[in-house]
């Protein structure tokens, strides 16, 4: 079996993974080797968005990215959003707006929303809906998720 060493910067920390099978996906590496269980594997085909992470700042379905393709890159997972014990404004808004039900889709939703807000700090509702369109939720109907993202936008734009 072919293997490679993979070096990643995950949530701001350098990691080296030795003897990674070339067929191993990024979601598998994050969960199995890095112990980061927040990233979920749903469909395994890039349709549900549960495995969304930011790869060099761009949202990707980590079930479709081979770990070796991510070599040398920066990965942000849901675990990297909060700092110390302080939730990221998006996480806080999801809690306050009741946007979390079963929670399976939430890590991917949060990272898709973060990528949007990094690129556009004042998105319209249509832009928010477009940014999360690749993330499926079976519980909420998306209304509270969109409201949470809008609430985060409002809180992040207020002077501190």
N, C-alpha and C positions, 0 to 999 in steps of 0.2 A: 504494500500500500504506500502511495506517495504521501509525504508529509513535508510541512514547511514550518519554520519558526515565524511567528507573527508578533509584531510589536505594535501596540496601540496605546494611545493616551485616552483612558476611560475616565470620564468625570473629573478630569484634571490631573489624574495620576498615571504615570507610566507603568505599563504592564508588558511583560514578555511571556509569550506562550510558546513552549517548545513542542516539537513533534505534532503539530496540528494537521490532521488529515486534510488533504486538499479539497475534499468534498464537504467538509464541515461548514455550516452556515454561521453567520455572525450571531444570530439569535442563539444558536446552540452553544457557541463559544461563550457568550455573555452569561447564559444561565448555567451551563455545565462546568465551565472552567473558571469563570470570574466570580461565580456565585451570586450574580445579580438577577434576582428572581422577578423584578418588576416588569421586565420586558416579557411579554406573553407571546407564545406561538399559538395562533388561532387556526387559520386555514392552511398555512404552509405554502400558499400559492400566491401571496401578494394581493389578495382580494379584500381582506378584512381590516388591515391596519393595526391590529393588536400588537404587532412586533415593531411598530415605528420607533426609530431612534434617530438622532441627528448625527450624521456622518459628515465631518467637516462643515457643520452648520446646516446641512440640508437634510430634510426628512427622507428616510429610506425605509422600505420594508426589509427588515434585517433577516427575514426568512429567505429573501431572494439574493442576498449578498453573501458571497463566500467569505469566510473569515480571512483567507489569504488576499482577497481583493481589498480588504480594509487595512492591510498592513501599512504602517506608518501614518495612519490617520487618527483624527480626534473623534471620539465617540461620546455622545451625551445620552445617558439613559435617564429614566424617571428618578432614579436614586440621586442623580447629580443635580436635580433642580433645586432642592432645598439646601440651605447652608446651616450647618450645625443643627439646631433644633427649630430653625425658622423656615416655615414653608415659603416657597416661591409664591408671588402674588397670584399666579394662575392656580396653583394648588389650593390656596386659601379661598379663592373665589369659587372653585368647584365645591368646596365644603360648604361655604356660606350659602350658595345658590341651590344646594341640594342636587347637584349635577351627577352625583355618584349613586348608582344603585348597586348592581352586582359588582361593578368595578373592573371587570375584565378589560374593557376597551379604554379605560381612563389613562393608563400610561401613554398609549399611542395618541390619544386625543390631546393630552397635555403637550406632548412633544411636537405634534403638528401645529398646535396653537402657538407654541413658543417660536417655532420657525417663522410663522406668519408675523408675529409681533416683532421679532428681530428685524424682519424685512420691511414691515409696515406697522408702525406703532399706533396708527389710528385707522384700522380697517373698518369698512362698512359691514353691515350684517351679511350682505351677499359675499363679500370677500372672506368673511369668517366661515360661512357655509361652504364656500369653495375650498378653503384650506383643509377642512375636516371631511371633505367628501369621500376621501379614501379610507375613512375610519368608520366601521360599522358598529352601531350600538343597537342591541335588541331590547333594551330596557326603557330608555328615557324619552324616545321620540325626538331627541336633539334640542328641544326647546330650552331646557335648563342648561345644557352644555353651551349653547350659543349665548345665553344670558350670562353664564359664568365668564366666558371669554370677554364679553362686553364689559362686565363688572371689573375684570382684571385690567382692561384697557383704561377704564375710568380711574381705578386706584393707582395705576402706574403713571398716569399723566398728572396726578396731583402733586404739588410741591411737597417735599418732605421737610 
